[in-house]
């Protein structure tokens, strides 16, 4: 099975949503300092986990189980968008440094 267009669109919309809300997830990650070494990497992990959870929930809502091909395709989609996710997490930090 490959990811349907509907599910791809859903994944893209989830990624877009989490990119737009990345500052909130960075703030969540900051609450775990000093337990975490990298706030940006922790926020990235939270976002990826949320998107993955949404991906699995979409399949469950359709009473389906994603196969290995689906998961591999999901990983390719997420990996292609990873630089944008990371940039959205880091840019507010860069802007704050510029302002200081």
Secondary structure, 3 states (H helix, E strand, C coil): CCCCHHHHHHHHHHHHHHHHCHHHHHHHHHCCCCCCCCHHHHHHHHHHHHHHHHHHHHHHHCCCCCCHHHHHHHHHHHHHHHHHHHHHHHHHHHHHHHHC
